[in-house]
Amino acid sequence: MSLVVSAAVESSMTGTAAGPVGLVAVAAGVGGLVYGLVKKRKPAPVIAANQRIDLAQPDTTQS
C-alpha cells in the first residue's frame, strides 16, 4: 500500500478577493480577542452565599 500526500489546496473563492478577505477576518478575530481581554468588567457583588469558606481551622488546643 502506498500513501500519496498532495500539497494542492483547493480554494472555494475565485479571483483575488481571498487574500484581503482572509486578512480582514484575521484582523477582526485578533481585535475581538484584544477587546475581550482589555475591556473593563464590573465587579460582581459578593453575597453571603458566595463567600469563601476557610476549611483549615486554627489549632487552639496548644497551651
PEQUIJO-V658667 format. One record per residue. PHI is phi in whole degrees, -180 to 180 (999 if undefined). Layout:
phi=[PHI | PHI]
//
This chain:
phi=[999 | -126 | -105 | -108 | -108 | -103 | -92 | -75 | -122 | -93 | -112 | -83 | -100 | -108 | 90 | -103 | -82 | -64 | -64 | -63 | -64 | -64 | -65 | -66 | -64 | -67 | -63 | -66 | -66 | -66 | -62 | -65 | -65 | -64 | -61 | -66 | -81 | -96 | -61 | -83 | -109 | -75 | -68 | -79 | -67 | -95 | -105 | -58 | -69 | -106 | -70 | -72 | -105 | -89 | -82 | -86 | -83 | -66 | -84 | -107 | -85 | -79 | -107]
//
